Amino acid sequence: MESKSDFSDTRKIKKTQTNKTVRKDNMLINDLTKMEKIVASRSDLGWVGWDVVRYKRGNSAQFNKNGVIWKGQWHHASVFLITELGWKIPSSVIDANV
């Protein structure tokens, strides 16, 4: 039997279409210069004020509450809000070369 302490992990667990469990790790970026390098290195990232937005092209985006027109096409937008600690970004977004 699992106790509550087993779920105190900050990582989120996500089920994929193949029903495999995948851990989604988040990284905390608290340096503006580093975040600017990350955004500059990825063509799917952009700024909205101090927040970072990841755009993912999708045909259903126009019907989604997170759908936005970006560069003339519909995209799903995931917003990473800045907090007093910095930006909490999924590790899959951060390029290892930055």
Secondary structure, 3 states (H helix, E strand, C coil): CCCHHHHCCCCEEEECCCCCEEEECEEEECCHHHHHHHHHHCCCEEEECCEEEEEEECHHHHHCCCEEEECCEEEEEEEECECCCCEEEECCCCCCCC
